[in-house]
Amino acid sequence: MKDKKRTVEKFLTVKQPESERDVLFKVLDKNHLILLEPETHAEMFNITISETGEVKIDTLMKKRWPDDAGKCLLQCASECNGDLLCVAECAALCSTIIIG
């Protein structure tokens, strides 16, 4: 019998308390999240955290990331010092600008 390599996908759900909406992330590693569209689970935004704590956001869909949401995330995440959960909380908060 051949050894089958198991793969596990990790997901993080963050509830945004003001809107009471859940935001779902695929967690690739401690420095890499993908924000998923809430209904279809399509990959929307790639969020990476550098070793210095800098956050980078790349659009994975044709939908445009509004400037206000990007500024919100960058400002909020700048205080996270590379903490994955803190960045996820910021992304959940700021994503309410673009996810209806």
C-alpha positions in Angstrom: 0.0 0.0 0.0 1.4 3.4 -1.0 1.8 6.1 1.5 -0.7 8.9 0.7 0.4 12.3 1.7 -2.3 14.0 3.6 -3.1 17.6 3.0 -5.0 19.8 5.4 -6.5 23.1 4.6 -6.9 25.6 7.5 -9.6 28.2 7.6 -10.1 31.1 10.0 -13.6 32.7 10.6 -13.6 36.2 12.1 -16.9 37.8 13.2 -16.9 41.5 12.6 -18.8 42.7 15.7 -20.3 45.9 14.2 -21.9 44.2 11.2 -22.1 40.8 12.9 -20.9 39.3 9.6 -18.5 36.4 9.4 -15.4 36.8 7.2 -13.7 33.6 6.1 -9.9 33.3 5.4 -7.9 30.4 4.1 -4.7 30.2 6.2 -1.7 29.1 4.1 0.9 29.6 6.9 1.6 32.0 9.8 2.3 34.9 7.3 -0.2 34.2 4.6 -4.0 34.5 4.4 -6.5 34.5 1.6 -9.8 36.4 2.0 -12.6 34.3 0.6 -15.9 35.7 -0.8 -18.5 34.9 1.8 -21.1 33.1 -0.4 -19.1 31.4 -3.2 -15.8 31.1 -1.2 -13.9 32.3 -4.3 -10.4 33.6 -3.4 -10.6 37.4 -3.4 -7.5 38.9 -1.8 -4.1 37.5 -1.0 -2.7 39.0 2.3 0.9 38.4 3.2 2.8 39.6 6.3 6.5 40.1 6.0 9.0 39.2 8.7 9.1 42.9 9.6 5.3 42.9 10.0 4.5 44.8 6.8 1.2 43.8 5.2 0.8 43.4 1.5 -2.5 42.9 -0.3 -3.0 41.6 -3.8 -6.3 41.3 -5.6 -7.1 37.8 -6.9 -10.4 38.7 -8.5 -11.4 41.2 -11.1 -13.3 43.0 -8.4 -11.5 46.2 -7.5 -10.4 46.8 -3.9 -11.6 50.3 -3.0 -9.0 52.7 -1.8 -10.8 53.2 1.5 -10.8 49.5 2.3 -7.1 49.2 1.4 -6.2 52.3 3.5 -8.2 50.9 6.4 -6.5 47.5 6.3 -3.0 49.0 6.0 -3.6 51.4 8.8 -5.2 48.9 11.1 -2.6 46.1 10.4 0.3 48.5 10.9 -0.2 48.0 14.6 -0.4 44.2 14.4 3.4 43.6 14.5 3.1 40.6 12.2 0.4 38.9 14.3 -1.8 36.7 11.9 -5.0 36.9 14.0 -4.7 40.7 14.4 -4.3 41.1 10.6 -7.3 38.8 10.1 -9.4 41.0 12.5 -8.3 44.1 10.6 -9.2 42.5 7.3 -12.6 41.4 8.6 -13.3 44.9 9.8 -12.2 46.6 6.6 -13.7 44.1 4.2 -17.2 45.3 5.2 -16.4 48.2 3.0 -16.4 45.9 -0.1 -18.4 42.9 0.9 -22.1 43.7 1.0 
